[in-house]
């Protein structure tokens, strides 16, 4: 039984003779600093390949949702969802989105998605879509909606000690 190429790439990169996908989940669940640092230091392309591999691991989907494996635009790795399954991260909006620059929502790094959608010579025909399938269909991530911006970014600014400055206030008003 031949080992799938993505699986062997991850296994070889970990430097272990053989493992099953559950091994990675177990190590990440332990919040082992060595494993978290190892994952943090991986390239965007490597993470895109990991997401493609994990897209086929449906049995692990629920376990993966709360592990810090999603790379944000600021390069931090975070969990896709909280313990109740509520998404904590969004897919980046389309380039022509009306999402305000200052929205400061946690967005998946756009580069990871670009790499995910570019096909390499050794990829299968469905490989470019698999990372997006993993993030969107398996983890439940989606682009932010106007309600997300208002509820998670704009309104909390008015619940703090003082309202935002006038230009920010005007920008919020225009967005709403």
C-alpha positions in Angstrom: 0.0 0.0 0.0 1.7 3.2 -1.2 1.7 6.1 1.1 0.1 9.3 -0.3 2.7 11.8 -1.4 1.5 14.6 1.0 1.5 12.2 3.9 5.1 11.2 3.2 6.1 14.8 2.9 4.7 15.6 6.3 6.1 12.4 7.8 9.6 13.0 6.4 9.5 16.6 7.5 8.8 15.6 11.1 11.8 13.2 10.9 9.9 10.2 12.2 9.8 6.8 10.6 6.1 6.4 10.3 3.0 8.0 11.8 -0.7 8.3 11.4 -2.4 11.7 11.2 -3.7 11.3 14.7 -0.1 11.6 15.9 0.1 15.2 14.7 -3.3 15.9 16.4 -2.2 14.3 19.6 1.1 16.3 19.7 -0.7 19.6 19.0 -3.3 18.9 21.6 -0.5 18.6 24.2 0.4 22.2 23.4 4.0 21.0 23.2 6.1 24.2 22.7 8.5 22.3 20.5 5.8 21.1 18.1 4.1 24.5 18.1 7.4 26.3 17.3 8.1 23.7 14.6 4.7 24.4 13.0 5.1 28.2 13.4 8.4 28.0 11.5 6.9 26.2 8.5 6.5 28.1 5.3 3.1 29.2 3.9 3.5 26.7 1.1 4.1 23.9 3.6 1.0 24.9 5.5 -1.0 24.9 2.3 0.2 21.3 1.6 -0.7 20.4 5.2 -4.2 21.8 4.7 -4.5 19.8 1.5 -3.5 16.6 3.3 -5.9 17.3 6.2 -8.8 17.9 3.8 -9.0 14.1 3.4 -8.8 13.4 7.1 -12.6 13.8 7.8 -12.4 11.8 11.0 -10.1 14.4 12.6 -12.1 17.5 11.6 -13.7 18.1 15.0 -10.3 17.7 16.7 -8.6 20.0 14.3 -11.0 22.9 14.8 -9.6 23.9 18.2 -5.9 23.4 17.4 -3.6 26.3 16.5 -3.0 25.4 12.8 -4.5 28.3 10.9 -2.0 31.0 9.9 -3.3 34.5 10.1 -2.3 37.5 8.1 0.0 38.6 10.9 1.7 35.1 10.8 0.3 33.9 14.1 -1.1 30.4 14.3 -4.5 30.1 15.9 -7.4 27.7 16.3 -10.2 28.0 13.7 -13.0 27.7 16.3 -13.6 28.0 20.0 -14.6 25.0 22.1 -18.3 25.4 21.0 -17.4 25.3 17.3 -17.9 29.0 16.7 -15.4 30.2 14.0 -12.7 32.6 15.4 -11.1 33.3 12.0 -12.3 34.4 8.6 -11.2 33.7 5.1 -9.8 36.9 3.5 -12.4 38.7 1.5 -12.2 39.2 -2.3 -9.7 41.9 -3.4 -12.6 44.3 -4.2 -14.3 43.9 -0.8 -15.8 46.8 1.1 -14.3 45.5 4.3 -12.8 48.5 6.1 -9.0 48.5 6.3 -9.2 49.1 10.1 -11.6 46.2 10.6 -8.7 44.2 12.1 -10.6 40.9 11.9 -8.5 37.7 12.2 -8.1 36.7 8.6 -6.3 33.6 7.1 -3.1 34.7 5.4 -3.9 35.4 1.8 -0.6 34.0 0.7 -1.5 30.6 2.1 -4.6 30.6 0.0 -2.8 31.8 -3.1 -0.3 29.0 -2.8 -3.1 26.6 -2.1 -4.8 27.5 -5.4 -1.6 27.2 -7.5 -1.0 23.8 -9.0 2.4 22.1 -8.8 3.5 19.5 -11.4 3.3 16.6 -9.0 -0.2 17.6 -7.7 -3.4 15.6 -8.5 -6.1 17.5 -10.4 -8.0 18.4 -7.2 -5.0 19.4 -5.2 -5.2 23.2 -5.6 -8.8 23.2 -4.1 -8.0 21.0 -1.2 -6.6 23.6 1.2 -9.6 25.8 0.7 -11.9 22.7 1.1 -10.2 22.1 4.4 -10.5 25.7 5.7 -14.0 26.3 4.4 -15.8 23.0 4.4 -14.0 21.1 7.2 -13.2 23.9 9.6 -16.2 26.1 8.7 -14.3 29.3 7.8 -15.9 31.8 5.5 -15.4 35.4 4.4 -16.6 38.1 6.9 -20.0 39.4 6.4 -21.0 43.0 7.2 -22.6 41.8 10.5 -19.3 40.3 11.5 -17.5 43.6 11.0 -20.2 45.5 12.9 -20.6 43.0 15.8 -17.0 42.0 16.2 -15.1 45.1 15.3 -17.2 48.3 15.3 -19.5 47.9 18.3 -16.9 46.7 20.8 -15.0 50.0 20.2 -18.1 51.9 21.5 -18.3 49.6 24.6 -14.9 50.6 25.8 -13.9 53.6 28.0 -14.3 56.1 25.2 -15.6 56.3 21.6 -13.1 56.1 18.7 -11.7 59.3 17.3 -13.8 61.4 14.9 -12.3 60.1 11.6 -12.8 56.5 12.8 -16.3 57.3 13.9 -17.2 58.8 10.5 -15.7 55.7 8.7 -17.8 53.4 10.9 -20.9 55.5 10.2 -20.2 55.3 6.4 -19.7 51.5 6.6 -22.9 50.9 8.5 
